[in-house]
Amino acid sequence: MLAPDDGRETVVIRAIDRIRAQAYAFARSGRYRDCEAVERGMLADGCEDAHQALLDPYVRQHVTQLCQQDHHAAGKRTAALHIASTYLRG
């Protein structure tokens, strides 16, 4: 039989979910190459629990995939802006 939840487990789960949501936002920024870079960025930003929240290999893989998608998309946006500004100066 499961022990009754005294609320602490729920608080920890919410904190981990919040940190993971922050990692996904970092990944979508286009500034990071992979999960390790996101983790370093979060640690530098003061998120001391980033490593613990990102231990799950599936979460790490998802964060890396988001980084790669958005890093690629950011490159495309930069190229498009360069082409547009060149055309407008023209």
Order of alpha helices (4+ residues) and beta strands (2+ residues): alpha-alpha-alpha-alpha
